[in-house]
Amino acid sequence: MRPLIDSHLDLAWNALYFNRDLLATVTEVRAAEHGLKDELARGKNTLTLPELRRANIPICVATLMARSGPEQLARSEFKRTDLDYTTQAIAYGHAQGQLAFYRLLEEQGHLRFITTRAELFAHFAAWQQAPANTPLGIILSMEGADSIVSPDQVQAWWDCGLRAVGPVHYRRSQYAYGTGVDGPLSTQGAELLRAFMRTGMTLDVTHLCDQSFYQALDIYQGPVLASHHNCRSLVSGDRQLSDEQLRLLIERDAVIGTAFDAWMLYPGWQRGVTSPQVVGIEAAADHIDHICQIAGSARHCAIGSDLDGGFGTEQTPHDLDTITDIHKLEDILDRRGYSAAEIDGIFFENWLRFFGNALPQTQ
């Protein structure tokens, strides 16, 4: 089983907001959630830290998530799993709480923060030599930048270990327009990107709407990734990347992490209605193929599963029960004629190369 680097896992959100014990097994978490009705994903999680180890995942990009856009949605209730807060100060507090959770797991020996390229390669080598004795390495990312209260705060977040940021999630953030809407970067959004360049922060274009996407690439000249994105030409919708966007990312030597959310793999998927039986992991290979055809190589393809990103097995391919099942993609790609070196690239080497270039050499 190859190593697998996953570029998008919402670990802290699952622990703090879904009240999931990430040190338990997947089976134990499912049993603990039996009978809970607040979310469709209850009892259907696909990962915990033991499962990541079983899946031979030495490194992942782990997120902080909290939103406070300028237009708060009217609501009749608020659930603990919700992400939208009245002010950026509240969003900041929630993101800091998620960071504190990761830091405690690091103190307990379960995680290891990776903030430099030296740490990246040293950690990967340690995992290869003694995986049972090496903790999960995490590169800290932020999905939606509202908890960065102003561009002046970017340096402070960098000092906390943050290394990649997506300016927006769904709808509108303080900095950009995201999935489900369209519009430009705000004035603060443009300044945020300039602050990223000053500190060395990597830009994640995932969830940027089309207008904000193109503006961001014009302003920001540092390293760019698409942590969990699929192809619009195969499954329509603004959540996916168009072929033009893919070409621009390839020109910037970006890497695109294929997501395993069935909504992004099957045209016309309806949440809570469509059965997972309509789509398999093979569909993820279709998106990888498409990117490879545009790029002319497998250099820009990788995995950004987004598993347990607010959904569970009710919204994954029918042949994916836990994150370990992503390894079925190895045989699928082999049957499609990918070389061993290309499959290595998709599973781990492309992310190693990307972050080896994007992260600073030392603190």
C-alpha positions as CSV (number, residue, x, y, z in Angstrom):
1,M,0.0,0.0,0.0
2,R,1.5,3.3,-1.1
3,P,1.8,6.3,1.2
4,L,-1.1,8.7,0.6
5,I,-1.0,12.5,1.3
6,D,-4.4,14.0,1.6
7,S,-4.6,17.8,1.0
8,H,-8.0,18.4,2.7
9,L,-9.3,16.9,6.0
10,D,-11.5,18.9,8.4
11,L,-10.2,17.1,11.5
12,A,-10.8,19.7,14.1
13,W,-14.3,20.5,12.9
14,N,-15.2,16.9,13.1
15,A,-13.9,16.6,16.7
16,L,-15.2,19.9,18.1
17,Y,-18.4,20.4,16.3
18,F,-19.6,16.8,15.6
19,N,-18.2,15.8,19.0
20,R,-16.2,12.9,17.5
21,D,-13.3,11.2,19.3
22,L,-10.7,11.1,16.6
23,L,-8.6,8.8,18.7
24,A,-11.3,6.1,18.5
25,T,-11.8,3.7,15.6
26,V,-14.3,4.4,12.8
27,T,-16.5,1.6,14.1
28,E,-16.5,3.1,17.6
29,V,-17.5,6.5,16.4
30,R,-20.3,5.1,14.3
31,A,-21.6,3.2,17.3
32,A,-21.4,6.3,19.5
33,E,-23.5,8.2,17.0
34,H,-26.1,5.6,16.6
35,G,-29.6,7.2,16.8
36,L,-28.4,10.8,16.4
37,K,-30.5,12.7,13.9
38,D,-29.0,16.2,13.8
39,E,-26.9,15.5,10.6
40,L,-27.3,13.1,7.7
41,A,-23.7,12.0,8.3
42,R,-24.2,10.7,11.8
43,G,-22.9,7.2,12.1
44,K,-21.4,7.3,8.7
45,N,-18.0,8.8,9.3
46,T,-15.1,7.5,7.2
47,L,-12.0,8.4,9.2
48,T,-10.3,8.8,12.6
49,L,-6.6,9.0,13.4
50,P,-6.3,5.2,13.7
51,E,-7.9,4.9,10.2
52,L,-5.5,7.4,8.7
53,R,-2.7,5.3,10.0
54,R,-4.3,2.2,8.6
55,A,-4.6,4.0,5.3
56,N,-0.8,4.7,5.3
57,I,-1.4,8.5,5.4
58,P,1.8,10.1,6.8
59,I,0.8,13.7,6.1
60,C,-2.4,15.6,5.5
61,V,-3.5,19.2,5.2
62,A,-5.7,19.8,8.2
63,T,-8.1,22.7,8.3
64,L,-9.4,25.5,10.5
65,M,-12.9,26.5,9.5
66,A,-15.1,29.4,10.8
67,R,-17.1,31.9,8.7
68,S,-18.5,35.4,9.3
69,G,-19.4,36.9,5.9
70,P,-20.8,40.4,5.6
71,E,-24.3,39.1,4.9
72,Q,-25.5,36.8,7.7
73,L,-28.2,34.3,6.6
74,A,-31.6,34.5,8.4
75,R,-32.0,31.3,10.4
76,S,-34.6,29.8,12.7
77,E,-32.1,27.7,14.6
78,F,-28.4,27.3,15.2
79,K,-26.7,23.9,15.5
80,R,-23.3,23.2,17.0
81,T,-22.1,22.0,13.6
82,D,-22.9,25.3,11.9
83,L,-19.9,27.4,10.7
84,D,-21.4,30.9,10.4
85,Y,-20.9,33.5,13.2
86,T,-22.1,37.0,13.8
87,T,-18.7,38.7,13.9
88,Q,-15.2,38.0,12.7
89,A,-14.1,38.1,16.3
90,I,-16.3,35.1,17.1
91,A,-15.0,33.3,14.0
92,Y,-11.5,34.0,15.2
93,G,-12.2,32.5,18.6
94,H,-13.6,29.3,17.0
95,A,-10.6,29.0,14.7
96,Q,-8.2,29.5,17.7
97,G,-10.1,26.7,19.5
98,Q,-9.6,24.4,16.6
99,L,-5.9,25.3,16.6
100,A,-5.7,24.6,20.3
101,F,-7.2,21.1,19.7
102,Y,-4.5,20.3,17.2
103,R,-1.8,21.6,19.5
104,L,-3.0,19.4,22.4
105,L,-2.9,16.4,20.1
106,E,0.6,17.4,19.2
107,E,1.6,17.6,22.9
108,Q,0.0,14.1,23.4
109,G,2.1,12.7,20.5
110,H,-0.7,12.1,18.0
111,L,0.2,14.9,15.6
112,R,3.2,16.7,14.4
113,F,2.9,20.2,12.8
114,I,4.9,20.6,9.6
115,T,5.8,24.2,8.9
116,T,9.0,24.0,6.8
117,R,10.3,22.0,3.9
118,A,13.0,20.5,6.2
119,E,10.3,19.3,8.6
120,L,8.3,18.0,5.6
121,F,11.0,15.7,4.3
122,A,12.3,14.7,7.7
123,H,8.8,13.6,8.7
124,F,8.1,11.7,5.6
125,A,11.5,9.9,6.0
126,A,10.6,9.1,9.6
127,W,7.3,7.6,8.6
128,Q,8.9,5.4,5.9
129,Q,11.4,4.1,8.4
130,A,9.1,3.6,11.4
131,P,5.4,4.3,10.6
132,A,4.1,2.8,13.8
133,N,6.2,5.2,15.9
134,T,5.6,8.4,13.8
135,P,2.6,10.6,14.4
136,L,0.4,12.0,11.7
137,G,2.1,15.1,10.1
138,I,-0.2,18.0,9.5
139,I,0.2,21.1,7.3
140,L,-2.3,23.7,8.7
141,S,-4.7,25.3,6.3
142,M,-7.7,27.6,6.7
143,E,-10.9,27.1,4.7
144,G,-12.5,30.5,4.5
145,A,-10.4,33.4,5.8
146,D,-13.0,35.3,7.9
147,S,-11.2,34.3,11.1
148,I,-8.2,36.3,9.9
149,V,-9.8,39.5,11.3
150,S,-7.7,41.8,9.0
151,P,-4.9,41.4,6.6
152,D,-2.6,42.8,9.3
153,Q,-3.2,39.6,11.2
154,V,-1.8,37.3,8.6
155,Q,1.7,37.4,10.1
156,A,0.3,36.4,13.5
157,W,-1.5,33.4,12.0
158,W,1.7,32.5,10.1
159,D,3.5,32.5,13.5
160,C,0.8,30.1,14.8
161,G,1.8,27.6,12.1
162,L,-0.8,28.4,9.4
163,R,0.7,27.8,5.9
164,A,-2.2,27.8,3.4
165,V,-5.5,29.7,3.1
166,G,-8.6,29.7,1.0
167,P,-10.1,33.2,1.1
168,V,-13.7,31.9,1.0
169,H,-15.9,28.9,1.5
170,Y,-19.6,29.0,0.5
171,R,-21.3,32.2,-0.3
172,R,-19.6,35.5,0.5
173,S,-16.8,36.1,2.9
174,Q,-15.2,39.3,4.1
175,Y,-12.6,38.8,1.4
176,A,-14.2,37.1,-1.7
177,Y,-17.2,35.5,-3.2
178,G,-17.3,31.7,-3.0
179,T,-19.4,28.7,-4.0
180,G,-23.0,29.4,-4.9
181,V,-22.5,33.2,-5.7
182,D,-20.4,35.3,-7.9
183,G,-18.6,38.6,-7.4
184,P,-15.2,40.2,-7.0
185,L,-12.6,40.3,-4.3
186,S,-13.2,43.0,-1.7
187,T,-10.6,45.7,-1.2
188,Q,-9.6,43.8,1.9
189,G,-9.4,40.6,-0.1
190,A,-6.8,42.1,-2.5
191,E,-4.8,43.3,0.5
192,L,-5.1,39.9,2.1
193,L,-3.4,38.3,-0.9
194,R,-0.6,40.9,-0.8
195,A,-0.2,40.0,2.9
196,F,0.1,36.3,1.9
197,M,2.9,37.2,-0.5
198,R,4.7,39.1,2.2
199,T,4.6,36.2,4.6
200,G,4.9,33.3,2.2
201,M,1.4,32.0,2.7
202,T,0.2,29.6,0.0
203,L,-3.1,30.4,-1.7
204,D,-5.8,27.7,-2.0
205,V,-8.2,28.7,-4.8
206,T,-10.7,26.1,-3.7
207,H,-14.3,27.5,-3.4
208,L,-13.4,30.9,-5.1
209,C,-16.2,31.9,-7.5
210,D,-15.1,32.5,-11.1
211,Q,-14.7,36.3,-10.8
212,S,-12.8,36.1,-7.5
213,F,-10.7,33.2,-8.9
214,Y,-9.3,35.1,-11.9
215,Q,-8.7,38.3,-9.8
216,A,-6.8,36.3,-7.2
217,L,-4.5,34.7,-9.7
218,D,-3.8,38.2,-11.2
219,I,-2.9,39.7,-7.8
220,Y,-1.2,36.8,-6.0
221,Q,2.1,35.6,-7.5
222,G,3.1,33.0,-4.9
223,P,2.4,29.2,-4.8
224,V,-1.1,28.1,-5.6
225,L,-3.0,24.9,-5.0
226,A,-6.5,23.6,-5.4
227,S,-6.8,21.4,-2.4
228,H,-10.1,19.7,-3.2
229,H,-11.5,20.3,-6.6
230,N,-12.9,18.3,-9.5
231,C,-13.7,19.1,-13.1
232,R,-16.6,21.2,-14.3
233,S,-16.6,19.6,-17.8
234,L,-17.5,16.2,-16.2
235,V,-19.8,17.4,-13.4
236,S,-21.2,20.9,-14.0
237,G,-21.5,23.6,-11.4
238,D,-19.5,26.5,-10.1
239,R,-17.9,24.3,-7.3
240,Q,-15.8,22.6,-10.0
241,L,-12.9,23.9,-12.1
242,S,-13.4,24.8,-15.7
243,D,-10.9,23.7,-18.3
244,E,-9.7,27.3,-18.6
245,Q,-9.1,27.5,-14.8
246,L,-7.3,24.1,-14.9
247,R,-5.0,25.4,-17.6
248,L,-4.2,28.5,-15.6
249,L,-3.4,26.4,-12.5
250,I,-1.2,24.1,-14.6
251,E,0.7,27.1,-15.9
252,R,1.4,28.1,-12.3
253,D,2.6,24.6,-11.5
254,A,-0.3,24.1,-9.1
255,V,-1.5,20.7,-7.9
256,I,-5.2,19.8,-7.8
257,G,-6.5,17.4,-5.2
258,T,-9.3,15.2,-6.4
259,A,-12.3,15.2,-4.0
260,F,-14.3,12.1,-3.1
261,D,-17.6,13.9,-2.4
262,A,-20.2,12.1,-4.6
263,W,-21.8,15.5,-5.2
264,M,-18.7,16.4,-7.1
265,L,-18.4,13.1,-8.9
266,Y,-21.9,12.4,-10.2
267,P,-23.9,14.8,-12.4
268,G,-27.2,15.9,-10.9
269,W,-26.5,14.5,-7.4
270,Q,-29.1,15.6,-4.8
271,R,-28.0,15.7,-1.2
272,G,-30.0,13.3,0.9
273,V,-31.8,11.9,-2.1
274,T,-29.4,10.3,-4.6
275,S,-28.1,6.9,-3.6
276,P,-24.4,6.3,-3.4
277,Q,-24.9,3.2,-5.6
278,V,-25.0,5.4,-8.7
279,V,-21.2,6.2,-8.5
280,G,-18.0,4.5,-7.7
281,I,-14.4,5.4,-7.1
282,E,-13.8,4.9,-10.8
283,A,-15.4,8.3,-11.3
284,A,-12.5,10.0,-9.3
285,A,-10.2,8.4,-11.9
286,D,-12.2,10.1,-14.6
287,H,-11.4,13.5,-13.1
288,I,-7.8,12.7,-12.7
289,D,-7.7,11.5,-16.4
290,H,-9.2,14.8,-17.5
291,I,-6.6,16.9,-15.7
292,C,-3.8,14.7,-17.1
293,Q,-5.1,15.1,-20.6
294,I,-5.1,18.9,-20.3
295,A,-1.7,18.9,-18.6
296,G,-0.1,16.3,-20.7
297,S,1.2,14.5,-17.6
298,A,0.2,13.4,-14.1
299,R,2.3,16.1,-12.5
300,H,-0.6,18.2,-11.4
301,C,-2.9,15.5,-10.0
302,A,-3.2,14.4,-6.4
303,I,-5.7,13.5,-3.6
304,G,-7.7,16.0,-1.6
305,S,-10.5,13.7,-0.4
306,D,-12.6,16.1,1.7
307,L,-13.9,13.0,3.4
308,D,-16.0,13.7,6.5
309,G,-16.3,17.3,5.3
310,G,-19.8,17.6,6.5
311,F,-20.9,14.3,4.9
312,G,-20.3,10.6,5.4
313,T,-20.9,7.4,3.4
314,E,-24.3,8.6,2.5
315,Q,-22.4,10.9,0.0
316,T,-19.4,9.0,-1.0
317,P,-18.9,6.5,-3.8
318,H,-20.6,3.2,-3.1
319,D,-17.2,1.3,-2.8
320,L,-15.8,3.8,-0.3
321,D,-16.5,2.8,3.3
322,T,-13.5,4.4,5.0
323,I,-10.7,6.6,3.8
324,T,-8.5,3.5,3.4
325,D,-10.6,2.6,0.3
326,I,-9.0,5.4,-1.6
327,H,-6.2,2.9,-2.2
328,K,-8.6,1.1,-4.6
329,L,-7.7,3.9,-7.0
330,E,-4.2,2.4,-7.3
331,D,-5.5,-0.6,-9.2
332,I,-8.0,1.5,-11.2
333,L,-5.2,3.8,-12.4
334,D,-2.9,0.8,-13.1
335,R,-5.6,-0.7,-15.3
336,R,-6.0,2.6,-17.2
337,G,-2.3,2.5,-18.1
338,Y,-0.7,4.8,-15.5
339,S,2.9,3.9,-14.7
340,A,4.0,3.1,-11.1
341,A,5.8,6.5,-11.0
342,E,2.7,8.4,-12.1
343,I,0.6,6.6,-9.5
344,D,3.2,7.5,-6.9
345,G,2.9,11.1,-8.0
346,I,-0.8,11.1,-7.6
347,F,-0.8,9.5,-4.2
348,F,2.1,11.3,-2.5
349,E,5.0,12.6,-4.6
350,N,3.2,15.5,-6.3
351,W,2.2,17.0,-2.9
352,L,5.7,16.4,-1.5
353,R,7.1,18.3,-4.4
354,F,4.6,21.1,-4.2
355,F,4.9,21.7,-0.4
356,G,8.7,21.1,-0.7
357,N,8.7,24.2,-2.9
358,A,6.0,26.2,-1.1
359,L,7.0,25.9,2.5
360,P,10.0,27.9,3.8
361,Q,13.2,26.1,4.2
362,T,13.4,27.0,7.9
363,Q,11.3,29.0,10.4
